Amino acid sequence: MPKRREKLCSAQTVALEHAILESEYGAVFEPEDIAHLTAAFEAALTRLGLVDRKDPLTTTVAKSIVRLARAGERDPQKLCDEALRILGK
């Protein structure tokens, strides 16, 4: 029985932390969301031919993808396509 209580408390703690982060910083992404954003980012960099992560355009791509995800999009292909469209690429 104590283990169940620990899990419940842990789940409640995670939910509380998530709520606090969201109130402080806006949208908080779940691990699955982050995987989708990462896939979109990598695909966009590949399509742009960017290999240098220090290139300022990589930051611009990342910010565009995050903005789109904050607006609700989670499909990696759509995130990639729309980010490139926004950048005029």
PDB file of N, CA, C and O in Angstrom:
ATOM      1  N   MET A   1       0.807  -1.204   0.000  1.00  0.00           N
ATOM      2  CA  MET A   1       0.000   0.000   0.000  1.00  0.00           C
ATOM      3  C   MET A   1       0.852   1.272   0.000  1.00  0.00           C
ATOM      4  O   MET A   1       0.506   2.208  -0.721  1.00  0.00           O
ATOM      5  N   PRO A   2       1.924   1.359   0.750  1.00  0.00           N
ATOM      6  CA  PRO A   2       2.720   2.584   0.738  1.00  0.00           C
ATOM      7  C   PRO A   2       3.246   2.939  -0.651  1.00  0.00           C
ATOM      8  O   PRO A   2       3.319   4.118  -0.997  1.00  0.00           O
ATOM      9  N   LYS A   3       3.617   1.924  -1.461  1.00  0.00           N
ATOM     10  CA  LYS A   3       4.125   2.229  -2.801  1.00  0.00           C
ATOM     11  C   LYS A   3       3.067   2.922  -3.644  1.00  0.00           C
ATOM     12  O   LYS A   3       3.379   3.845  -4.396  1.00  0.00           O
ATOM     13  N   ARG A   4       1.816   2.486  -3.524  1.00  0.00           N
ATOM     14  CA  ARG A   4       0.738   3.122  -4.279  1.00  0.00           C
ATOM     15  C   ARG A   4       0.607   4.583  -3.873  1.00  0.00           C
ATOM     16  O   ARG A   4       0.433   5.456  -4.724  1.00  0.00           O
ATOM     17  N   ARG A   5       0.689   4.844  -2.596  1.00  0.00           N
ATOM     18  CA  ARG A   5       0.606   6.220  -2.106  1.00  0.00           C
ATOM     19  C   ARG A   5       1.772   7.039  -2.655  1.00  0.00           C
ATOM     20  O   ARG A   5       1.586   8.189  -3.051  1.00  0.00           O
ATOM     21  N   GLU A   6       2.976   6.455  -2.681  1.00  0.00           N
ATOM     22  CA  GLU A   6       4.132   7.169  -3.226  1.00  0.00           C
ATOM     23  C   GLU A   6       3.908   7.523  -4.683  1.00  0.00           C
ATOM     24  O   GLU A   6       4.212   8.638  -5.106  1.00  0.00           O
ATOM     25  N   LYS A   7       3.376   6.578  -5.460  1.00  0.00           N
ATOM     26  CA  LYS A   7       3.113   6.845  -6.874  1.00  0.00           C
ATOM     27  C   LYS A   7       2.067   7.936  -7.035  1.00  0.00           C
ATOM     28  O   LYS A   7       2.203   8.805  -7.897  1.00  0.00           O
ATOM     29  N   LEU A   8       1.043   7.900  -6.230  1.00  0.00           N
ATOM     30  CA  LEU A   8       0.006   8.914  -6.303  1.00  0.00           C
ATOM     31  C   LEU A   8       0.591  10.275  -5.962  1.00  0.00           C
ATOM     32  O   LEU A   8       0.327  11.267  -6.642  1.00  0.00           O
ATOM     33  N   CYS A   9       1.384  10.310  -4.908  1.00  0.00           N
ATOM     34  CA  CYS A   9       2.006  11.576  -4.525  1.00  0.00           C
ATOM     35  C   CYS A   9       2.956  12.060  -5.610  1.00  0.00           C
ATOM     36  O   CYS A   9       3.018  13.255  -5.897  1.00  0.00           O
ATOM     37  N   SER A  10       3.692  11.140  -6.210  1.00  0.00           N
ATOM     38  CA  SER A  10       4.602  11.497  -7.276  1.00  0.00           C
ATOM     39  C   SER A  10       3.838  12.061  -8.472  1.00  0.00           C
ATOM     40  O   SER A  10       4.254  13.060  -9.059  1.00  0.00           O
ATOM     41  N   ALA A  11       2.723  11.425  -8.837  1.00  0.00           N
ATOM     42  CA  ALA A  11       1.903  11.909  -9.950  1.00  0.00           C
ATOM     43  C   ALA A  11       1.330  13.285  -9.630  1.00  0.00           C
ATOM     44  O   ALA A  11       1.271  14.156 -10.498  1.00  0.00           O
ATOM     45  N   GLN A  12       0.914  13.476  -8.399  1.00  0.00           N
ATOM     46  CA  GLN A  12       0.388  14.780  -8.010  1.00  0.00           C
ATOM     47  C   GLN A  12       1.484  15.835  -8.046  1.00  0.00           C
ATOM     48  O   GLN A  12       1.239  16.978  -8.434  1.00  0.00           O
ATOM     49  N   THR A  13       2.686  15.455  -7.642  1.00  0.00           N
ATOM     50  CA  THR A  13       3.809  16.383  -7.661  1.00  0.00           C
ATOM     51  C   THR A  13       4.132  16.794  -9.091  1.00  0.00           C
ATOM     52  O   THR A  13       4.344  17.973  -9.373  1.00  0.00           O
ATOM     53  N   VAL A  14       4.168  15.825  -9.981  1.00  0.00           N
ATOM     54  CA  VAL A  14       4.453  16.120 -11.394  1.00  0.00           C
ATOM     55  C   VAL A  14       3.385  17.052 -11.965  1.00  0.00           C
ATOM     56  O   VAL A  14       3.702  18.002 -12.680  1.00  0.00           O
ATOM     57  N   ALA A  15       2.135  16.781 -11.649  1.00  0.00           N
ATOM     58  CA  ALA A  15       1.043  17.625 -12.144  1.00  0.00           C
ATOM     59  C   ALA A  15       1.177  19.046 -11.609  1.00  0.00           C
ATOM     60  O   ALA A  15       0.961  20.014 -12.339  1.00  0.00           O
ATOM     61  N   LEU A  16       1.529  19.165 -10.354  1.00  0.00           N
ATOM     62  CA  LEU A  16       1.699  20.483  -9.750  1.00  0.00           C
ATOM     63  C   LEU A  16       2.874  21.220 -10.385  1.00  0.00           C
ATOM     64  O   LEU A  16       2.770  22.402 -10.712  1.00  0.00           O
ATOM     65  N   GLU A  17       3.986  20.519 -10.556  1.00  0.00           N
ATOM     66  CA  GLU A  17       5.148  21.139 -11.189  1.00  0.00           C
ATOM     67  C   GLU A  17       4.812  21.593 -12.614  1.00  0.00           C
ATOM     68  O   GLU A  17       5.213  22.675 -13.042  1.00  0.00           O
ATOM     69  N   HIS A  18       4.083  20.764 -13.329  1.00  0.00           N
ATOM     70  CA  HIS A  18       3.670  21.095 -14.694  1.00  0.00           C
ATOM     71  C   HIS A  18       2.815  22.365 -14.692  1.00  0.00           C
ATOM     72  O   HIS A  18       3.012  23.252 -15.522  1.00  0.00           O
ATOM     73  N   ALA A  19       1.870  22.448 -13.760  1.00  0.00           N
ATOM     74  CA  ALA A  19       0.993  23.619 -13.670  1.00  0.00           C
ATOM     75  C   ALA A  19       1.791  24.876 -13.340  1.00  0.00           C
ATOM     76  O   ALA A  19       1.536  25.944 -13.896  1.00  0.00           O
ATOM     77  N   ILE A  20       2.749  24.745 -12.440  1.00  0.00           N
ATOM     78  CA  ILE A  20       3.579  25.900 -12.064  1.00  0.00           C
ATOM     79  C   ILE A  20       4.411  26.361 -13.255  1.00  0.00           C
ATOM     80  O   ILE A  20       4.471  27.554 -13.550  1.00  0.00           O
ATOM     81  N   LEU A  21       5.053  25.413 -13.941  1.00  0.00           N
ATOM     82  CA  LEU A  21       5.856  25.771 -15.108  1.00  0.00           C
ATOM     83  C   LEU A  21       5.007  26.445 -16.177  1.00  0.00           C
ATOM     84  O   LEU A  21       5.416  27.445 -16.769  1.00  0.00           O
ATOM     85  N   GLU A  22       3.824  25.891 -16.419  1.00  0.00           N
ATOM     86  CA  GLU A  22       2.950  26.458 -17.440  1.00  0.00           C
ATOM     87  C   GLU A  22       2.521  27.871 -17.065  1.00  0.00           C
ATOM     88  O   GLU A  22       2.463  28.747 -17.928  1.00  0.00           O
ATOM     89  N   SER A  23       2.222  28.104 -15.798  1.00  0.00           N
ATOM     90  CA  SER A  23       1.810  29.450 -15.383  1.00  0.00           C
ATOM     91  C   SER A  23       2.968  30.432 -15.463  1.00  0.00           C
ATOM     92  O   SER A  23       2.761  31.614 -15.739  1.00  0.00           O
ATOM     93  N   GLU A  24       4.182  29.956 -15.226  1.00  0.00           N
ATOM     94  CA  GLU A  24       5.363  30.820 -15.275  1.00  0.00           C
ATOM     95  C   GLU A  24       5.854  31.086 -16.692  1.00  0.00           C
ATOM     96  O   GLU A  24       6.227  32.209 -17.030  1.00  0.00           O
ATOM     97  N   TYR A  25       5.851  30.032 -17.522  1.00  0.00           N
ATOM     98  CA  TYR A  25       6.518  30.110 -18.818  1.00  0.00           C
ATOM     99  C   TYR A  25       5.632  29.900 -20.029  1.00  0.00           C
ATOM    100  O   TYR A  25       6.119  29.956 -21.158  1.00  0.00           O
ATOM    101  N   GLY A  26       4.359  29.662 -19.830  1.00  0.00           N
ATOM    102  CA  GLY A  26       3.480  29.380 -20.962  1.00  0.00           C
ATOM    103  C   GLY A  26       3.413  27.890 -21.218  1.00  0.00           C
ATOM    104  O   GLY A  26       3.558  27.088 -20.296  1.00  0.00           O
ATOM    105  N   ALA A  27       3.194  27.517 -22.465  1.00  0.00           N
ATOM    106  CA  ALA A  27       3.018  26.110 -22.818  1.00  0.00           C
ATOM    107  C   ALA A  27       4.198  25.269 -22.362  1.00  0.00           C
ATOM    108  O   ALA A  27       5.356  25.629 -22.576  1.00  0.00           O
ATOM    109  N   VAL A  28       3.893  24.159 -21.740  1.00  0.00           N
ATOM    110  CA  VAL A  28       4.899  23.196 -21.331  1.00  0.00           C
ATOM    111  C   VAL A  28       4.661  21.949 -22.171  1.00  0.00           C
ATOM    112  O   VAL A  28       3.533  21.464 -22.266  1.00  0.00           O
ATOM    113  N   PHE A  29       5.705  21.439 -22.770  1.00  0.00           N
ATOM    114  CA  PHE A  29       5.561  20.305 -23.670  1.00  0.00           C
ATOM    115  C   PHE A  29       5.852  18.995 -22.967  1.00  0.00           C
ATOM    116  O   PHE A  29       6.765  18.895 -22.147  1.00  0.00           O
ATOM    117  N   GLU A  30       5.062  18.000 -23.304  1.00  0.00           N
ATOM    118  CA  GLU A  30       5.244  16.649 -22.789  1.00  0.00           C
ATOM    119  C   GLU A  30       6.378  15.979 -23.581  1.00  0.00           C
ATOM    120  O   GLU A  30       6.741  16.459 -24.654  1.00  0.00           O
ATOM    121  N   PRO A  31       6.942  14.875 -23.063  1.00  0.00           N
ATOM    122  CA  PRO A  31       8.026  14.202 -23.786  1.00  0.00           C
ATOM    123  C   PRO A  31       7.668  13.826 -25.231  1.00  0.00           C
ATOM    124  O   PRO A  31       8.505  13.945 -26.126  1.00  0.00           O
ATOM    125  N   GLU A  32       6.447  13.382 -25.458  1.00  0.00           N
ATOM    126  CA  GLU A  32       6.028  13.039 -26.824  1.00  0.00           C
ATOM    127  C   GLU A  32       6.017  14.283 -27.716  1.00  0.00           C
ATOM    128  O   GLU A  32       6.399  14.220 -28.884  1.00  0.00           O
ATOM    129  N   ASP A  33       5.575  15.412 -27.155  1.00  0.00           N
ATOM    130  CA  ASP A  33       5.579  16.665 -27.914  1.00  0.00           C
ATOM    131  C   ASP A  33       7.007  17.058 -28.290  1.00  0.00           C
ATOM    132  O   ASP A  33       7.269  17.484 -29.415  1.00  0.00           O
ATOM    133  N   ILE A  34       7.918  16.910 -27.343  1.00  0.00           N
ATOM    134  CA  ILE A  34       9.311  17.278 -27.581  1.00  0.00           C
ATOM    135  C   ILE A  34       9.897  16.408 -28.690  1.00  0.00           C
ATOM    136  O   ILE A  34      10.674  16.888 -29.515  1.00  0.00           O
ATOM    137  N   ALA A  35       9.526  15.144 -28.709  1.00  0.00           N
ATOM    138  CA  ALA A  35       9.988  14.258 -29.783  1.00  0.00           C
ATOM    139  C   ALA A  35       9.488  14.753 -31.138  1.00  0.00           C
ATOM    140  O   ALA A  35      10.227  14.711 -32.122  1.00  0.00           O
ATOM    141  N   HIS A  36       8.244  15.222 -31.197  1.00  0.00           N
ATOM    142  CA  HIS A  36       7.687  15.751 -32.449  1.00  0.00           C
ATOM    143  C   HIS A  36       8.391  17.045 -32.858  1.00  0.00           C
ATOM    144  O   HIS A  36       8.703  17.241 -34.032  1.00  0.00           O
ATOM    145  N   LEU A  37       8.636  17.918 -31.896  1.00  0.00           N
ATOM    146  CA  LEU A  37       9.333  19.167 -32.189  1.00  0.00           C
ATOM    147  C   LEU A  37      10.756  18.898 -32.672  1.00  0.00           C
ATOM    148  O   LEU A  37      11.233  19.542 -33.607  1.00  0.00           O
ATOM    149  N   THR A  38      11.421  17.957 -32.038  1.00  0.00           N
ATOM    150  CA  THR A  38      12.783  17.601 -32.431  1.00  0.00           C
ATOM    151  C   THR A  38      12.812  17.037 -33.846  1.00  0.00           C
ATOM    152  O   THR A  38      13.687  17.383 -34.639  1.00  0.00           O
ATOM    153  N   ALA A  39      11.855  16.168 -34.162  1.00  0.00           N
ATOM    154  CA  ALA A  39      11.781  15.609 -35.515  1.00  0.00           C
ATOM    155  C   ALA A  39      11.555  16.709 -36.543  1.00  0.00           C
ATOM    156  O   ALA A  39      12.172  16.702 -37.608  1.00  0.00           O
ATOM    157  N   ALA A  40      10.673  17.652 -36.230  1.00  0.00           N
ATOM    158  CA  ALA A  40      10.403  18.766 -37.144  1.00  0.00           C
ATOM    159  C   ALA A  40      11.646  19.631 -37.324  1.00  0.00           C
ATOM    160  O   ALA A  40      11.961  20.047 -38.439  1.00  0.00           O
ATOM    161  N   PHE A  41      12.340  19.897 -36.243  1.00  0.00           N
ATOM    162  CA  PHE A  41      13.553  20.713 -36.274  1.00  0.00           C
ATOM    163  C   PHE A  41      14.626  20.050 -37.127  1.00  0.00           C
ATOM    164  O   PHE A  41      15.224  20.693 -37.990  1.00  0.00           O
ATOM    165  N   GLU A  42      14.870  18.768 -36.888  1.00  0.00           N
ATOM    166  CA  GLU A  42      15.880  18.039 -37.654  1.00  0.00           C
ATOM    167  C   GLU A  42      15.518  18.000 -39.138  1.00  0.00           C
ATOM    168  O   GLU A  42      16.384  18.174 -39.994  1.00  0.00           O
ATOM    169  N   ALA A  43      14.247  17.773 -39.441  1.00  0.00           N
ATOM    170  CA  ALA A  43      13.809  17.741 -40.839  1.00  0.00           C
ATOM    171  C   ALA A  43      13.998  19.100 -41.504  1.00  0.00           C
ATOM    172  O   ALA A  43      14.437  19.177 -42.651  1.00  0.00           O
ATOM    173  N   ALA A  44      13.670  20.164 -40.788  1.00  0.00           N
ATOM    174  CA  ALA A  44      13.831  21.514 -41.341  1.00  0.00           C
ATOM    175  C   ALA A  44      15.302  21.821 -41.608  1.00  0.00           C
ATOM    176  O   ALA A  44      15.642  22.377 -42.652  1.00  0.00           O
ATOM    177  N   LEU A  45      16.165  21.463 -40.676  1.00  0.00           N
ATOM    178  CA  LEU A  45      17.596  21.711 -40.878  1.00  0.00           C
ATOM    179  C   LEU A  45      18.111  20.928 -42.078  1.00  0.00           C
ATOM    180  O   LEU A  45      18.914  21.435 -42.861  1.00  0.00           O
ATOM    181  N   THR A  46      17.647  19.697 -42.216  1.00  0.00           N
ATOM    182  CA  THR A  46      18.058  18.879 -43.365  1.00  0.00           C
ATOM    183  C   THR A  46      17.603  19.518 -44.668  1.00  0.00           C
ATOM    184  O   THR A  46      18.375  19.615 -45.621  1.00  0.00           O
ATOM    185  N   ARG A  47      16.359  19.949 -44.707  1.00  0.00           N
ATOM    186  CA  ARG A  47      15.841  20.567 -45.931  1.00  0.00           C
ATOM    187  C   ARG A  47      16.549  21.868 -46.263  1.00  0.00           C
ATOM    188  O   ARG A  47      16.681  22.228 -47.433  1.00  0.00           O
ATOM    189  N   LEU A  48      17.006  22.576 -45.234  1.00  0.00           N
ATOM    190  CA  LEU A  48      17.737  23.821 -45.454  1.00  0.00           C
ATOM    191  C   LEU A  48      19.226  23.589 -45.716  1.00  0.00           C
ATOM    192  O   LEU A  48      19.945  24.504 -46.117  1.00  0.00           O
ATOM    193  N   GLY A  49      19.675  22.362 -45.487  1.00  0.00           N
ATOM    194  CA  GLY A  49      21.095  22.056 -45.656  1.00  0.00           C
ATOM    195  C   GLY A  49      21.958  22.614 -44.546  1.00  0.00           C
ATOM    196  O   GLY A  49      23.158  22.818 -44.731  1.00  0.00           O
ATOM    197  N   LEU A  50      21.363  22.861 -43.403  1.00  0.00           N
ATOM    198  CA  LEU A  50      22.104  23.420 -42.268  1.00  0.00           C
ATOM    199  C   LEU A  50      22.745  22.307 -41.448  1.00  0.00           C
ATOM    200  O   LEU A  50      22.065  21.384 -40.999  1.00  0.00           O
ATOM    201  N   VAL A  51      24.052  22.401 -41.257  1.00  0.00           N
ATOM    202  CA  VAL A  51      24.752  21.438 -40.412  1.00  0.00           C
ATOM    203  C   VAL A  51      25.425  22.122 -39.230  1.00  0.00           C
ATOM    204  O   VAL A  51      25.717  21.487 -38.217  1.00  0.00           O
ATOM    205  N   ASP A  52      25.667  23.411 -39.365  1.00  0.00           N
ATOM    206  CA  ASP A  52      26.303  24.185 -38.299  1.00  0.00           C
ATOM    207  C   ASP A  52      25.242  24.650 -37.299  1.00  0.00           C
ATOM    208  O   ASP A  52      24.443  25.539 -37.594  1.00  0.00           O
ATOM    209  N   ARG A  53      25.246  24.040 -36.121  1.00  0.00           N
ATOM    210  CA  ARG A  53      24.247  24.391 -35.100  1.00  0.00           C
ATOM    211  C   ARG A  53      24.454  25.794 -34.547  1.00  0.00           C
ATOM    212  O   ARG A  53      23.582  26.318 -33.854  1.00  0.00           O
ATOM    213  N   LYS A  54      25.584  26.403 -34.841  1.00  0.00           N
ATOM    214  CA  LYS A  54      25.832  27.776 -34.378  1.00  0.00           C
ATOM    215  C   LYS A  54      25.300  28.815 -35.361  1.00  0.00           C
ATOM    216  O   LYS A  54      25.292  30.009 -35.062  1.00  0.00           O
ATOM    217  N   ASP A  55      24.860  28.364 -36.523  1.00  0.00           N
ATOM    218  CA  ASP A  55      24.281  29.267 -37.524  1.00  0.00           C
ATOM    219  C   ASP A  55      23.027  29.897 -36.924  1.00  0.00           C
ATOM    220  O   ASP A  55      22.162  29.172 -36.432  1.00  0.00           O
ATOM    221  N   PRO A  56      22.904  31.217 -36.950  1.00  0.00           N
ATOM    222  CA  PRO A  56      21.733  31.881 -36.363  1.00  0.00           C
ATOM    223  C   PRO A  56      20.402  31.401 -36.942  1.00  0.00           C
ATOM    224  O   PRO A  56      19.370  31.491 -36.276  1.00  0.00           O
ATOM    225  N   LEU A  57      20.416  30.896 -38.167  1.00  0.00           N
ATOM    226  CA  LEU A  57      19.180  30.408 -38.766  1.00  0.00           C
ATOM    227  C   LEU A  57      18.636  29.187 -38.020  1.00  0.00           C
ATOM    228  O   LEU A  57      17.426  28.966 -38.002  1.00  0.00           O
ATOM    229  N   THR A  58      19.523  28.388 -37.401  1.00  0.00           N
ATOM    230  CA  THR A  58      19.035  27.233 -36.641  1.00  0.00           C
ATOM    231  C   THR A  58      18.184  27.674 -35.459  1.00  0.00           C
ATOM    232  O   THR A  58      17.184  27.033 -35.138  1.00  0.00           O
ATOM    233  N   THR A  59      18.575  28.758 -34.815  1.00  0.00           N
ATOM    234  CA  THR A  59      17.789  29.294 -33.703  1.00  0.00           C
ATOM    235  C   THR A  59      16.458  29.827 -34.201  1.00  0.00           C
ATOM    236  O   THR A  59      15.429  29.650 -33.548  1.00  0.00           O
ATOM    237  N   THR A  60      16.473  30.474 -35.343  1.00  0.00           N
ATOM    238  CA  THR A  60      15.242  30.989 -35.926  1.00  0.00           C
ATOM    239  C   THR A  60      14.285  29.853 -36.270  1.00  0.00           C
ATOM    240  O   THR A  60      13.081  29.958 -36.036  1.00  0.00           O
ATOM    241  N   VAL A  61      14.816  28.773 -36.822  1.00  0.00           N
ATOM    242  CA  VAL A  61      13.998  27.603 -37.138  1.00  0.00           C
ATOM    243  C   VAL A  61      13.382  27.048 -35.858  1.00  0.00           C
ATOM    244  O   VAL A  61      12.181  26.779 -35.806  1.00  0.00           O
ATOM    245  N   ALA A  62      14.203  26.879 -34.834  1.00  0.00           N
ATOM    246  CA  ALA A  62      13.715  26.327 -33.563  1.00  0.00           C
ATOM    247  C   ALA A  62      12.617  27.199 -32.967  1.00  0.00           C
ATOM    248  O   ALA A  62      11.590  26.686 -32.522  1.00  0.00           O
ATOM    249  N   LYS A  63      12.823  28.492 -32.956  1.00  0.00           N
ATOM    250  CA  LYS A  63      11.820  29.406 -32.391  1.00  0.00           C
ATOM    251  C   LYS A  63      10.512  29.346 -33.178  1.00  0.00           C
ATOM    252  O   LYS A  63       9.431  29.400 -32.591  1.00  0.00           O
ATOM    253  N   SER A  64      10.607  29.234 -34.490  1.00  0.00           N
ATOM    254  CA  SER A  64       9.398  29.136 -35.311  1.00  0.00           C
ATOM    255  C   SER A  64       8.625  27.864 -34.984  1.00  0.00           C
ATOM    256  O   SER A  64       7.400  27.889 -34.868  1.00  0.00           O
ATOM    257  N   ILE A  65       9.334  26.767 -34.838  1.00  0.00           N
ATOM    258  CA  ILE A  65       8.684  25.494 -34.527  1.00  0.00           C
ATOM    259  C   ILE A  65       8.034  25.546 -33.148  1.00  0.00           C
ATOM    260  O   ILE A  65       6.921  25.051 -32.972  1.00  0.00           O
ATOM    261  N   VAL A  66       8.705  26.130 -32.182  1.00  0.00           N
ATOM    262  CA  VAL A  66       8.131  26.241 -30.830  1.00  0.00           C
ATOM    263  C   VAL A  66       6.883  27.113 -30.852  1.00  0.00           C
ATOM    264  O   VAL A  66       5.885  26.776 -30.215  1.00  0.00           O
ATOM    265  N   ARG A  67       6.921  28.228 -31.575  1.00  0.00           N
ATOM    266  CA  ARG A  67       5.733  29.092 -31.674  1.00  0.00           C
ATOM    267  C   ARG A  67       4.547  28.331 -32.264  1.00  0.00           C
ATOM    268  O   ARG A  67       3.424  28.431 -31.769  1.00  0.00           O
ATOM    269  N   LEU A  68       4.808  27.578 -33.314  1.00  0.00           N
ATOM    270  CA  LEU A  68       3.741  26.789 -33.947  1.00  0.00           C
ATOM    271  C   LEU A  68       3.201  25.736 -32.980  1.00  0.00           C
ATOM    272  O   LEU A  68       1.993  25.507 -32.921  1.00  0.00           O
ATOM    273  N   ALA A  69       4.082  25.106 -32.234  1.00  0.00           N
ATOM    274  CA  ALA A  69       3.650  24.092 -31.263  1.00  0.00           C
ATOM    275  C   ALA A  69       2.857  24.723 -30.127  1.00  0.00           C
ATOM    276  O   ALA A  69       1.884  24.137 -29.651  1.00  0.00           O
ATOM    277  N   ARG A  70       3.257  25.894 -29.695  1.00  0.00           N
ATOM    278  CA  ARG A  70       2.489  26.592 -28.656  1.00  0.00           C
ATOM    279  C   ARG A  70       1.086  26.925 -29.134  1.00  0.00           C
ATOM    280  O   ARG A  70       0.148  27.006 -28.341  1.00  0.00           O
ATOM    281  N   ALA A  71       0.953  27.116 -30.444  1.00  0.00           N
ATOM    282  CA  ALA A  71      -0.366  27.400 -31.023  1.00  0.00           C
ATOM    283  C   ALA A  71      -1.188  26.125 -31.196  1.00  0.00           C
ATOM    284  O   ALA A  71      -2.359  26.181 -31.573  1.00  0.00           O
ATOM    285  N   GLY A  72      -0.562  24.964 -30.914  1.00  0.00           N
ATOM    286  CA  GLY A  72      -1.325  23.725 -30.922  1.00  0.00           C
ATOM    287  C   GLY A  72      -0.907  22.667 -31.921  1.00  0.00           C
ATOM    288  O   GLY A  72      -1.351  21.523 -31.825  1.00  0.00           O
ATOM    289  N   GLU A  73      -0.061  23.022 -32.883  1.00  0.00           N
ATOM    290  CA  GLU A  73       0.347  22.026 -33.886  1.00  0.00           C
ATOM    291  C   GLU A  73       1.336  21.039 -33.274  1.00  0.00           C
ATOM    292  O   GLU A  73       2.245  21.432 -32.543  1.00  0.00           O
ATOM    293  N   ARG A  74       1.152  19.751 -33.580  1.00  0.00           N
ATOM    294  CA  ARG A  74       2.060  18.731 -33.061  1.00  0.00           C
ATOM    295  C   ARG A  74       2.595  17.807 -34.152  1.00  0.00           C
ATOM    296  O   ARG A  74       3.517  17.033 -33.900  1.00  0.00           O
ATOM    297  N   ASP A  75       2.039  17.873 -35.347  1.00  0.00           N
ATOM    298  CA  ASP A  75       2.481  17.000 -36.435  1.00  0.00           C
ATOM    299  C   ASP A  75       3.860  17.464 -36.917  1.00  0.00           C
ATOM    300  O   ASP A  75       4.000  18.601 -37.368  1.00  0.00           O
ATOM    301  N   PRO A  76       4.880  16.598 -36.829  1.00  0.00           N
ATOM    302  CA  PRO A  76       6.234  17.016 -37.211  1.00  0.00           C
ATOM    303  C   PRO A  76       6.343  17.531 -38.651  1.00  0.00           C
ATOM    304  O   PRO A  76       7.047  18.507 -38.911  1.00  0.00           O
ATOM    305  N   GLN A  77       5.654  16.881 -39.573  1.00  0.00           N
ATOM    306  CA  GLN A  77       5.723  17.314 -40.971  1.00  0.00           C
ATOM    307  C   GLN A  77       5.114  18.703 -41.141  1.00  0.00           C
ATOM    308  O   GLN A  77       5.675  19.555 -41.830  1.00  0.00           O
ATOM    309  N   LYS A  78       3.965  18.925 -40.510  1.00  0.00           N
ATOM    310  CA  LYS A  78       3.319  20.240 -40.597  1.00  0.00           C
ATOM    311  C   LYS A  78       4.156  21.302 -39.908  1.00  0.00           C
ATOM    312  O   LYS A  78       4.258  22.425 -40.401  1.00  0.00           O
ATOM    313  N   LEU A  79       4.758  20.962 -38.772  1.00  0.00           N
ATOM    314  CA  LEU A  79       5.620  21.921 -38.072  1.00  0.00           C
ATOM    315  C   LEU A  79       6.793  22.315 -38.955  1.00  0.00           C
ATOM    316  O   LEU A  79       7.124  23.495 -39.066  1.00  0.00           O
ATOM    317  N   CYS A  80       7.414  21.336 -39.578  1.00  0.00           N
ATOM    318  CA  CYS A  80       8.553  21.591 -40.458  1.00  0.00           C
ATOM    319  C   CYS A  80       8.125  22.438 -41.643  1.00  0.00           C
ATOM    320  O   CYS A  80       8.733  23.472 -41.921  1.00  0.00           O
ATOM    321  N   ASP A  81       7.087  22.009 -42.339  1.00  0.00           N
ATOM    322  CA  ASP A  81       6.631  22.731 -43.529  1.00  0.00           C
ATOM    323  C   ASP A  81       6.247  24.175 -43.216  1.00  0.00           C
ATOM    324  O   ASP A  81       6.615  25.099 -43.941  1.00  0.00           O
ATOM    325  N   GLU A  82       5.505  24.353 -42.132  1.00  0.00           N
ATOM    326  CA  GLU A  82       5.032  25.699 -41.785  1.00  0.00           C
ATOM    327  C   GLU A  82       6.192  26.587 -41.337  1.00  0.00           C
ATOM    328  O   GLU A  82       6.218  27.773 -41.665  1.00  0.00           O
ATOM    329  N   ALA A  83       7.144  26.036 -40.597  1.00  0.00           N
ATOM    330  CA  ALA A  83       8.302  26.821 -40.178  1.00  0.00           C
ATOM    331  C   ALA A  83       9.085  27.292 -41.393  1.00  0.00           C
ATOM    332  O   ALA A  83       9.523  28.441 -41.449  1.00  0.00           O
ATOM    333  N   LEU A  84       9.260  26.412 -42.357  1.00  0.00           N
ATOM    334  CA  LEU A  84       9.986  26.797 -43.578  1.00  0.00           C
ATOM    335  C   LEU A  84       9.198  27.816 -44.391  1.00  0.00           C
ATOM    336  O   LEU A  84       9.775  28.719 -44.998  1.00  0.00           O
ATOM    337  N   ARG A  85       7.876  27.666 -44.398  1.00  0.00           N
ATOM    338  CA  ARG A  85       7.047  28.643 -45.105  1.00  0.00           C
ATOM    339  C   ARG A  85       7.177  30.017 -44.461  1.00  0.00           C
ATOM    340  O   ARG A  85       7.314  31.027 -45.151  1.00  0.00           O
ATOM    341  N   ILE A  86       7.133  30.046 -43.134  1.00  0.00           N
ATOM    342  CA  ILE A  86       7.268  31.314 -42.404  1.00  0.00           C
ATOM    343  C   ILE A  86       8.622  31.965 -42.729  1.00  0.00           C
ATOM    344  O   ILE A  86       8.722  33.185 -42.861  1.00  0.00           O
ATOM    345  N   LEU A  87       9.643  31.138 -42.851  1.00  0.00           N
ATOM    346  CA  LEU A  87      10.979  31.655 -43.139  1.00  0.00           C
ATOM    347  C   LEU A  87      11.184  31.970 -44.625  1.00  0.00           C
ATOM    348  O   LEU A  87      12.240  32.456 -45.031  1.00  0.00           O
ATOM    349  N   GLY A  88      10.153  31.684 -45.426  1.00  0.00           N
ATOM    350  CA  GLY A  88      10.264  31.966 -46.848  1.00  0.00           C
ATOM    351  C   GLY A  88      11.152  30.989 -47.583  1.00  0.00           C
ATOM    352  O   GLY A  88      11.752  31.331 -48.603  1.00  0.00           O
ATOM    353  N   LYS A  89      11.239  29.785 -47.075  1.00  0.00           N
ATOM    354  CA  LYS A  89      12.120  28.762 -47.690  1.00  0.00           C
ATOM    355  C   LYS A  89      11.324  27.672 -48.356  1.00  0.00           C
ATOM    356  O   LYS A  89      11.901  26.741 -48.918  1.00  0.00           O
TER     357      LYS A  89
END
